Amino acid sequence: MQGCLPFAGDPTALRAWATVRKLTPVPEQARSAFLNGAPGIVFDASTDASKLVLVSSDDGLCSSITDRAAGKDVVDALEATLRDAGVAFRLAIDRDDRLVPALHFREYLATAKGRLWRILAATVKDRTDGRAMLTAAPG
C-alpha cells in the first residue's frame, strides 16, 4: 500500500520514495532474476521478521515479494488494507495457475480518488511458509 499503489505507473516517483526510505538496490544477478531480464530496479525491503523486495520495472509495474506468507493471510490483509484506505475493489479473477497448480492468483480491479488499478495477489496454496507477490499496475 505504501509503495506500489501510490506509485503504480510512475517508476521515477516509486524509486525516489524507496531511496528516501533507504531501501537499497539488490545486486545485478538478483535484479535480473526478479525482473526476468526486463529493465528496472529491485530494492531490498527486508525486515528482521522476513525477506522482502520491492520490484520497480521501467514500464511502471510495481511488485512486493516476500518469502514467508500464507495465502489466506495475504488475501485477508490485502483486502482489509484496501478497505481501510478507502479503496473500492472487486475480485475479477480467482484461479490456480494452469502450469503450476500450487500457485493461486487473485486479481482485483480497484479504484479510489479517480485512480484505477489492477492488483494481482499471487500466493502458494496451502502453505504457511509459502511465498507471496503483490503486483499493482495502473488500470
C-alpha positions as CSV (number, residue, x, y, z in Angstrom):
1,M,0.0,0.0,0.0
2,Q,2.8,2.4,0.8
3,G,4.8,2.0,-2.3
4,C,3.1,0.1,-5.1
5,L,-0.4,1.6,-5.1
6,P,0.5,5.3,-4.9
7,F,3.3,5.0,-7.5
8,A,2.0,2.3,-9.9
9,G,2.7,3.6,-13.4
10,D,5.3,6.1,-12.1
11,P,8.7,4.3,-11.6
12,T,10.6,7.6,-11.1
13,A,8.4,8.5,-8.1
14,L,8.5,5.0,-6.7
15,R,12.3,4.9,-6.8
16,A,12.5,8.3,-5.2
17,W,10.2,7.1,-2.4
18,A,12.3,3.9,-2.0
19,T,15.5,5.9,-1.8
20,V,14.1,8.3,0.9
21,R,13.2,5.2,2.9
22,K,16.8,4.0,2.5
23,L,15.8,0.8,0.6
24,T,18.9,-0.4,-1.2
25,P,19.1,-1.9,-4.7
26,V,19.9,-5.6,-4.8
27,P,22.9,-7.0,-6.7
28,E,22.6,-7.4,-10.5
29,Q,22.1,-11.2,-10.5
30,A,19.1,-10.9,-8.1
31,R,17.8,-7.8,-10.0
32,S,17.8,-9.7,-13.3
33,A,16.1,-12.8,-11.7
34,F,13.3,-10.8,-10.1
35,L,12.7,-8.8,-13.3
36,N,13.1,-11.8,-15.5
37,G,15.6,-9.8,-17.6
38,A,13.3,-6.8,-18.0
39,P,14.7,-3.3,-17.2
40,G,14.1,-1.9,-13.8
41,I,15.3,-1.7,-10.2
42,V,14.8,-4.2,-7.3
43,F,15.1,-2.9,-3.7
44,D,15.8,-4.9,-0.6
45,A,13.0,-4.0,1.8
46,S,13.7,-6.9,4.3
47,T,12.9,-6.6,8.0
48,D,14.1,-8.7,10.9
49,A,11.0,-10.8,10.5
50,S,11.1,-11.6,6.8
51,K,12.8,-11.2,3.5
52,L,11.1,-8.6,1.3
53,V,11.8,-7.0,-2.0
54,L,10.2,-4.1,-3.9
55,V,10.3,-4.5,-7.7
56,S,10.1,-1.4,-9.9
57,S,10.0,-2.2,-13.6
58,D,10.7,0.5,-16.1
59,D,7.2,0.0,-17.6
60,G,5.6,1.2,-14.3
61,L,4.6,-2.2,-12.7
62,C,5.4,-2.4,-9.0
63,S,5.6,-5.7,-7.1
64,S,6.3,-6.6,-3.5
65,I,7.5,-10.1,-2.8
66,T,8.0,-12.0,0.5
67,D,9.4,-15.4,1.2
68,R,7.1,-16.1,4.2
69,A,3.4,-15.8,3.8
70,A,0.2,-17.9,4.0
71,G,-2.2,-17.3,1.0
72,K,-5.3,-16.7,3.1
73,D,-3.4,-14.3,5.4
74,V,-2.1,-12.3,2.4
75,V,-5.6,-12.0,0.9
76,D,-7.2,-11.1,4.2
77,A,-4.5,-8.4,4.9
78,L,-4.7,-7.0,1.3
79,E,-8.5,-6.7,1.4
80,A,-8.6,-5.2,4.9
81,T,-5.8,-2.7,4.0
82,L,-7.7,-1.7,0.8
83,R,-10.9,-1.2,2.7
84,D,-9.2,0.8,5.5
85,A,-7.6,3.0,2.8
86,G,-11.0,3.7,1.2
87,V,-10.1,1.9,-1.9
88,A,-13.1,0.3,-3.6
89,F,-12.3,-3.1,-5.2
90,R,-13.8,-6.2,-6.8
91,L,-12.4,-9.6,-7.4
92,A,-12.0,-10.1,-11.2
93,I,-10.0,-13.4,-11.3
94,D,-9.7,-16.2,-8.7
95,R,-7.9,-19.3,-10.1
96,D,-5.0,-21.7,-9.8
97,D,-2.1,-21.5,-12.3
98,R,-2.6,-23.9,-15.1
99,L,1.1,-25.0,-15.2
100,V,1.9,-24.8,-11.5
101,P,-1.3,-25.8,-9.6
102,A,0.3,-24.9,-6.2
103,L,0.2,-21.2,-7.3
104,H,-3.0,-19.3,-6.8
105,F,-3.9,-16.0,-8.4
106,R,-6.4,-13.4,-7.4
107,E,-6.8,-10.2,-9.5
108,Y,-8.6,-7.2,-8.3
109,L,-9.9,-4.1,-10.0
110,A,-9.6,-1.2,-7.6
111,T,-10.4,2.5,-7.6
112,A,-10.0,5.5,-5.3
113,K,-9.9,9.2,-5.9
114,G,-10.2,9.0,-9.7
115,R,-7.4,6.4,-10.0
116,L,-7.8,2.8,-11.2
117,W,-5.5,-0.1,-10.5
118,R,-5.2,-3.8,-11.3
119,I,-3.8,-5.7,-8.3
120,L,-2.6,-9.2,-8.6
121,A,-2.0,-11.4,-5.5
122,A,0.0,-14.5,-6.3
123,T,0.4,-17.0,-3.5
124,V,1.5,-20.5,-2.8
125,K,-1.6,-22.5,-1.8
126,D,-2.0,-24.4,1.5
127,R,1.4,-23.4,2.9
128,T,2.1,-21.2,5.9
129,D,5.7,-20.8,4.7
130,G,4.9,-20.0,1.1
131,R,5.9,-17.0,-1.0
132,A,3.6,-14.2,-2.0
133,M,3.8,-11.5,-4.6
134,L,1.5,-8.5,-4.8
135,T,1.7,-6.5,-8.1
136,A,0.0,-3.2,-8.9
137,A,-0.5,-1.7,-12.3
138,P,-2.4,1.4,-13.3
139,G,-5.8,0.4,-14.8
